[in-house]
Amino acid sequence: MFKADPAPILPILSLLKADESEYVRKSVANNLNDISKDHPDLVKKICAEWKGQNSQTDWIIKHGCRTLLRKADPETLYLFGFHTEPDVQIKDLNLSAHQLSVGDSITFHFVLVNQSLDFYKLRIEYGIDFVKANG
């Protein structure tokens, strides 16, 4: 029921966002993250309203938007001050291995070159994909 319409939960989350307990605040953030999977626009609106109230609330909204940040949602990136289309280039990517088995380690490094005179706040992520038995 709440997955389809999280509206009844929102006033509760709003009250609990300032709770003294870190455990409760983390629960608020996890609820926001769960809601963002089905109602991203609603969570982006809530986070824009809550942003800047205090450092604890700012942590809640960043943790609550982690799925949207991983998806590189432009509005969410903008909310946190990240540039969505920076003029940067990755050069000299070096990997310690090109194939891994589960449990192996890899070291990598690269040079990130700013192609402009502008300063950017960036969010950089990397991913490792595993090929399954079916290809």
N, C-alpha and C positions, 0 to 999 in steps of 0.2 A: 504494500500500500504506500509506504513512504518512499519507495524507489520511484514509483510513478508520480507522486506529488509530495516533495519534501517540505512543503509550506508549513505544516504543523510543527516541524522540528526546528525551524529557523528561529523563532523567538527564544527557545530554550538555548540554542547555540549562542545566540546573542548575549544572553544573561551569563552563560558559563565562560565566555571568552575572557573575562576578567577574574576568573576564579583564582584563589591563592595557590591551588594545587597544580603543579606542573602536569601531573597525571591527567587531570580534568582538561586542562588546556590542550594537551596532546590529543585527547579524545575528540575535542572540538575540531582540531585540525584534520584528524583522520576522517571525521564525518564530512567535512567540507570536501576532502579529496574523493571520498566515495560518491558524494552528490555530483561532483564535477564530471564524473564519467557519463552520467545521463543528462545532466543539466549544466553544461559548462558556462553558458551565458549567465545563469543565475549566480553561480559561484564567483564569476568575474565581477559581477555587480556588487555582491556582498563584500568581496575583498577590496574593491575600490573604495567602498564606504568605510571599511574598518582600517584601511591603511593609514599609518601615521598617528594612530591613537596613543600607542606606546610600544616599546620594544617587544613586549610579550605578544601583543596582538599582531605586530609585524611578523614575528616568528610563526604564529599560528597561520596567517594567510600564506606565507611562503611555503610552509609544510603542507598546507591544505591545497596548494596549487601545484604540487610536485608532478602530478600526472600531466597537467596542462603544460608545465615547463618542459617535461621530457618530450612532449609532442611538438615543442617549439611553437606553441600557439602565439601568434603575433601580438594579440592584445595582452596576454599574460606577460610576455617578455617585456612589452612596453611598460606595463604596470610596475615592474621591478627595475626599470631603467636600462634594460638591455636593448641593444640595437638589433633590429631584425634583419637588416640587409647591409652589414658592414662591408666595406671595400677592403677585405683581407684575403690573403692567399696562404695556403699551407705549402711549404717547400721542404725538401730534404727529409721526407718521412723515412725513418729507418726502423726496421723491425728486427728483433733478435731471432725471430723464427717466422716462417710463413705458414707452418702447419702446427697445430697443437692437438694434444689429446686432453681429455678431461683430467684436470689436476696439474697440468703443465703450467709454467709461468712464461710470461713474455715481457720484454722490455721494449719500449719504443720511445722515440723522440722525434721532434719535428721543429721547424722554424715557422713561426706565424708572422707573416709580413703584412704590415699595414700599408696599403697601396695609396693612401691619401694622407693629408695633413690633419685629419680629424682624429679626435680621441674617441674610443669606443669602449663601452662596458660590454664584455662578451660572456656568453655561457658556452663553454666548450665541453662536448661530450664525445665519448667514443663507445663503440659497440663491438662485441665479439659474437659472431654467429657460429653455431655448430651445425654441421651437416648431419642430418639424421640418416638412419639406415635406408629410408625410402628415397634418399637424394635431396 
